[in-house]
């Protein structure tokens, strides 16, 4: 009986063969079939929802003086914010007051929880409040 069982197992085992699994990438950039390129490109273009709008790119019609003015305002605001942060977290205290930089009116108000900085864009009427807490 044991011999018969061994013969059946040996016979069944000899008829079982395994094969290697080989990964083949789809993208031709990573070793895939070059014929997949057009299918991948078309699939990506169909999924792309981005459309270029007019005016997003820099146009040569912009005024260089206005660009210079805007750049200068950005630099001044960056410098002011750096000095405010350094004075708040540095050794000296932050002086309260009101600053006028271009079209921006900046007001520094010390409070109980920290320093409030009110930024008002006088050209658009937009307003932002930044709170720097005491630590």
Backbone as CSV, one residue per row, in Angstrom:
resi,resn,N_x,N_y,N_z,CA_x,CA_y,CA_z,C_x,C_y,C_z
1,UNK,0.815,-1.180,0.000,0.000,0.000,0.000,0.869,1.257,0.000
2,UNK,1.913,1.210,0.816,2.826,2.338,0.890,3.534,2.519,-0.451
3,UNK,3.873,1.389,-1.081,4.544,1.472,-2.380,3.625,2.091,-3.429
4,UNK,2.384,1.713,-3.386,1.433,2.252,-4.339,1.269,3.763,-4.141
5,UNK,1.206,4.173,-2.899,1.095,5.600,-2.594,2.339,6.349,-3.058
6,UNK,3.519,5.768,-2.842,4.758,6.397,-3.296,4.826,6.474,-4.816
7,UNK,4.350,5.465,-5.498,4.333,5.474,-6.959,3.382,6.561,-7.477
8,UNK,2.225,6.695,-6.850,1.294,7.728,-7.290,1.856,9.123,-7.035
9,UNK,2.481,9.327,-5.884,3.082,10.619,-5.587,4.240,10.932,-6.515
10,UNK,5.085,9.945,-6.784,6.225,10.154,-7.675,5.743,10.418,-9.096
11,UNK,4.741,9.737,-9.531,4.200,9.943,-10.877,3.553,11.311,-11.001
12,UNK,2.842,11.732,-9.972,2.204,13.048,-9.984,3.230,14.162,-9.904
13,UNK,4.290,13.920,-9.178,5.335,14.926,-9.020,6.101,15.124,-10.312
14,UNK,6.355,14.055,-11.017,7.127,14.175,-12.248,6.356,14.899,-13.343
15,UNK,5.026,14.910,-13.267,4.270,15.600,-14.307,4.056,17.088,-13.971
16,UNK,4.488,17.531,-12.777,4.363,18.939,-12.396,5.657,19.671,-12.744
17,UNK,5.520,20.684,-13.547,6.669,21.495,-13.911,6.362,22.950,-13.562
18,UNK,7.380,23.647,-13.197,7.218,25.069,-12.875,7.931,25.900,-13.934
19,UNK,7.499,27.114,-14.067,8.165,28.011,-14.994,8.541,29.290,-14.264
20,UNK,9.514,29.985,-14.788,9.965,31.233,-14.183,9.006,32.355,-14.556
21,UNK,8.791,33.244,-13.594,7.985,34.432,-13.834,8.927,35.539,-14.281
22,UNK,8.668,36.120,-15.436,9.509,37.173,-15.973,8.652,38.434,-16.110
23,UNK,9.102,39.500,-15.470,8.384,40.772,-15.536,8.808,41.513,-16.794
24,UNK,7.834,41.968,-17.548,8.099,42.764,-18.739,7.420,44.117,-18.547
25,UNK,8.175,45.216,-18.419,7.540,46.523,-18.219,6.759,46.956,-19.456
26,UNK,5.763,47.818,-19.236,4.935,48.316,-20.333,5.574,49.541,-20.974
27,UNK,6.116,50.435,-20.153,6.673,51.698,-20.631,7.984,51.443,-21.383
28,UNK,8.103,51.925,-22.627,9.329,51.698,-23.383,10.540,52.408,-22.781
29,UNK,10.324,53.451,-21.986,11.443,54.130,-21.341,12.102,53.251,-20.292
30,UNK,11.379,52.245,-19.813,11.916,51.354,-18.785,12.130,49.941,-19.317
31,UNK,12.293,49.810,-20.618,12.600,48.505,-21.192,11.403,47.785,-21.767
32,UNK,10.269,48.428,-21.844,9.077,47.805,-22.407,9.093,47.820,-23.927
33,UNK,8.060,47.281,-24.495,7.941,47.194,-25.940,7.790,48.597,-26.530
34,UNK,8.528,48.909,-27.570,8.496,50.239,-28.174,7.159,50.532,-28.840
35,UNK,6.381,49.526,-29.145,5.079,49.742,-29.768,4.053,50.295,-28.775
36,UNK,4.347,50.266,-27.490,3.434,50.800,-26.475,3.532,52.316,-26.359
37,UNK,4.505,52.939,-27.005,4.737,54.373,-26.836,3.530,55.208,-27.232
38,UNK,2.979,54.987,-28.405,1.863,55.817,-28.875,0.624,55.600,-28.012
39,UNK,0.392,54.385,-27.560,-0.756,54.124,-26.690,-0.603,54.853,-25.361
40,UNK,0.583,54.828,-24.771,0.819,55.525,-23.511,0.692,57.044,-23.687
41,UNK,1.220,57.581,-24.775,1.135,59.016,-25.023,-0.311,59.466,-25.198
42,UNK,-1.090,58.731,-25.984,-2.495,59.080,-26.192,-3.288,58.977,-24.896
43,UNK,-2.994,57.983,-24.099,-3.676,57.817,-22.814,-3.367,58.981,-21.881
44,UNK,-2.135,59.443,-21.861,-1.761,60.576,-21.008,-2.399,61.872,-21.499
45,UNK,-2.473,62.067,-22.802,-3.072,63.289,-23.339,-4.568,63.348,-23.078
46,UNK,-5.234,62.223,-23.079,-6.664,62.190,-22.801,-6.918,62.558,-21.341
47,UNK,-6.049,62.134,-20.439,-6.223,62.394,-19.011,-5.782,63.798,-18.613
48,UNK,-5.016,64.485,-19.444,-4.499,65.805,-19.116,-5.623,66.829,-19.183
49,UNK,-5.949,67.446,-18.042,-7.000,68.443,-18.001,-6.471,69.866,-18.039
50,UNK,-5.165,70.054,-18.123,-4.557,71.378,-18.092,-4.663,72.041,-19.456
51,UNK,-5.134,73.280,-19.445,-5.148,74.063,-20.677,-4.457,75.384,-20.401
52,UNK,-3.640,75.820,-21.316,-2.941,77.092,-21.161,-3.910,78.226,-21.428
53,UNK,-3.874,79.210,-20.544,-4.727,80.367,-20.715,-3.875,81.546,-21.151
54,UNK,-4.489,82.448,-21.863,-3.787,83.645,-22.288,-3.504,84.515,-21.067
55,UNK,-2.346,85.118,-21.031,-2.015,86.032,-19.952,-1.274,85.371,-18.802
56,UNK,-1.219,84.042,-18.767,-0.478,83.390,-17.696,1.023,83.528,-17.906
57,UNK,1.433,83.482,-19.117,2.849,83.615,-19.426,3.227,85.080,-19.484
58,UNK,4.463,85.374,-19.186,4.912,86.765,-19.252,4.831,87.253,-20.691
59,UNK,4.200,88.366,-20.854,4.077,88.917,-22.197,5.016,90.108,-22.328
60,UNK,5.469,90.396,-23.530,6.375,91.527,-23.717,5.664,92.869,-23.558
61,UNK,4.331,92.869,-23.383,3.579,94.111,-23.245,3.645,94.694,-21.837
62,UNK,4.219,93.974,-20.879,4.271,94.472,-19.514,5.247,95.648,-19.410
63,UNK,4.916,96.563,-18.537,5.702,97.758,-18.337,6.892,97.444,-17.431
64,UNK,8.124,97.682,-17.868,9.281,97.373,-17.032,9.334,98.211,-15.761
65,UNK,8.828,99.426,-15.796,8.799,100.273,-14.599,7.852,99.675,-13.560
66,UNK,6.712,99.184,-14.009,5.756,98.560,-13.096,6.346,97.269,-12.523
67,UNK,7.037,96.488,-13.346,7.701,95.281,-12.854,8.742,95.626,-11.801
68,UNK,9.503,96.684,-12.045,10.521,97.103,-11.087,9.877,97.528,-9.775
69,UNK,8.794,98.290,-9.862,8.090,98.755,-8.665,7.538,97.582,-7.855
70,UNK,6.931,96.624,-8.543,6.393,95.452,-7.849,7.506,94.633,-7.216
71,UNK,8.619,94.473,-7.907,9.756,93.740,-7.347,10.327,94.434,-6.125
72,UNK,10.418,95.755,-6.191,10.922,96.528,-5.060,9.989,96.400,-3.853
73,UNK,8.687,96.457,-4.092,7.735,96.289,-2.990,7.862,94.898,-2.368
74,UNK,8.029,93.876,-3.193,8.193,92.521,-2.663,9.445,92.424,-1.809
75,UNK,10.544,93.017,-2.273,11.782,92.975,-1.504,11.649,93.721,-0.190
76,UNK,10.999,94.884,-0.214,10.813,95.653,1.015,9.939,94.899,2.016
77,UNK,8.854,94.299,1.524,7.999,93.521,2.418,8.735,92.308,2.981
78,UNK,9.538,91.683,2.161,10.329,90.546,2.637,11.319,90.982,3.696
79,UNK,11.990,92.092,3.454,12.965,92.621,4.423,12.278,93.014,5.726
80,UNK,11.137,93.676,5.625,10.397,94.092,6.812,9.933,92.872,7.608
81,UNK,9.420,91.878,6.911,8.968,90.683,7.623,10.138,89.970,8.279
82,UNK,11.296,89.936,7.633,12.480,89.317,8.245,12.900,90.069,9.497
83,UNK,12.898,91.396,9.420,13.282,92.189,10.590,12.272,92.048,11.723
84,UNK,10.984,91.990,11.378,9.971,91.802,12.415,10.128,90.453,13.110
85,UNK,10.356,89.418,12.348,10.535,88.088,12.934,11.806,88.043,13.763
86,UNK,12.912,88.613,13.232,14.169,88.615,13.985,14.046,89.393,15.283
87,UNK,13.361,90.528,15.246,13.234,91.313,16.470,12.292,90.624,17.462
88,UNK,11.314,89.880,16.957,10.392,89.191,17.857,11.075,88.015,18.533
89,UNK,11.803,87.254,17.774,12.434,86.064,18.329,13.883,86.301,18.726
90,UNK,14.399,87.473,18.465,15.771,87.805,18.849,15.804,88.390,20.251
91,UNK,16.852,89.134,20.555,17.026,89.680,21.891,16.174,90.917,22.131
92,UNK,15.987,91.747,21.132,15.224,92.983,21.316,13.735,92.743,21.177
93,UNK,12.940,93.680,21.674,11.496,93.578,21.555,11.017,94.175,20.239
94,UNK,9.783,93.927,19.911,9.196,94.434,18.674,8.505,95.753,18.971
95,UNK,8.889,96.789,18.253,8.297,98.109,18.452,6.966,98.175,17.734
96,UNK,5.971,98.678,18.457,4.684,98.857,17.805,4.741,100.106,16.933
97,UNK,3.871,100.124,15.936,3.863,101.283,15.070,3.155,100.991,13.772
98,UNK,3.185,101.980,12.900,2.537,101.873,11.605,3.560,102.171,10.513
99,UNK,3.561,101.340,9.482,4.520,101.473,8.390,3.750,101.604,7.088
100,UNK,4.217,102.442,6.194,3.623,102.605,4.872,4.683,102.239,3.840
101,UNK,4.443,101.168,3.099,5.377,100.719,2.066,4.593,100.574,0.771
102,UNK,4.811,101.472,-0.140,4.096,101.430,-1.415,2.600,101.509,-1.177
103,UNK,1.887,100.506,-1.666,0.439,100.461,-1.499,0.032,99.695,-0.241
104,UNK,0.999,99.313,0.584,0.707,98.518,1.775,0.826,99.364,3.034
105,UNK,-0.152,99.224,3.900,-0.126,99.873,5.205,-0.021,98.753,6.229
106,UNK,1.070,98.767,7.002,1.350,97.704,7.964,1.306,98.297,9.361
107,UNK,0.525,97.644,10.223,0.376,98.114,11.594,0.772,96.985,12.544
108,UNK,1.682,97.278,13.466,2.166,96.300,14.434,1.548,96.646,15.786
109,UNK,0.778,95.698,16.355,0.072,95.924,17.611,0.439,94.806,18.582
110,UNK,1.145,95.126,19.686,1.409,94.085,20.677,0.133,93.768,21.451
111,UNK,-0.093,92.469,21.688,-1.285,92.044,22.406,-0.932,91.148,23.573
112,UNK,-1.946,90.555,24.175,-1.749,89.685,25.332,-1.114,88.360,24.915
113,UNK,-1.587,87.783,23.817,-1.106,86.480,23.365,0.105,86.570,22.455
114,UNK,0.355,87.716,21.868,1.466,87.861,20.937,1.381,89.189,20.224
115,UNK,2.061,89.276,19.115,2.084,90.504,18.330,1.188,90.308,17.116
116,UNK,0.260,91.223,16.911,-0.602,91.192,15.740,-0.052,92.147,14.698
117,UNK,0.015,91.670,13.463,0.475,92.491,12.350,-0.671,92.567,11.358
118,UNK,-1.181,93.757,11.150,-2.269,93.990,10.208,-1.682,94.556,8.922
119,UNK,-1.959,93.901,7.811,-1.439,94.331,6.512,-2.638,94.692,5.647
120,UNK,-2.680,95.934,5.182,-3.775,96.429,4.357,-3.214,96.866,3.006
121,UNK,-3.764,96.300,1.946,-3.406,96.708,0.587,-4.376,97.813,0.190
122,UNK,-3.886,99.044,0.187,-4.770,100.182,-0.064,-5.250,100.246,-1.511
123,UNK,-4.559,99.590,-2.426,-4.989,99.636,-3.828,-6.169,98.711,-4.087
124,UNK,-6.238,97.571,-3.391,-7.330,96.619,-3.615,-8.288,96.532,-2.435
125,UNK,-7.861,96.985,-1.264,-8.700,96.879,-0.074,-8.548,95.558,0.647
126,UNK,-7.669,94.691,0.167,-7.433,93.403,0.819,-6.704,93.577,2.134
127,UNK,-7.067,92.741,3.098,-6.478,92.870,4.432,-6.083,91.496,4.949
128,UNK,-4.936,91.441,5.614,-4.426,90.209,6.195,-3.960,90.497,7.607
129,UNK,-4.223,89.560,8.516,-3.763,89.678,9.889,-2.857,88.498,10.210
130,UNK,-1.681,88.802,10.741,-0.723,87.772,11.131,-0.506,87.910,12.628
131,UNK,-0.578,86.788,13.360,-0.354,86.795,14.788,0.921,86.014,15.074
132,UNK,1.884,86.673,15.731,3.113,85.999,16.143,3.015,85.802,17.653
133,UNK,2.823,84.557,18.108,2.605,84.320,19.537,3.897,84.472,20.337
134,UNK,3.740,84.809,21.605,4.874,84.851,22.534,5.210,83.416,22.948
135,UNK,6.487,83.132,23.088,6.896,81.811,23.546,7.657,81.936,24.834
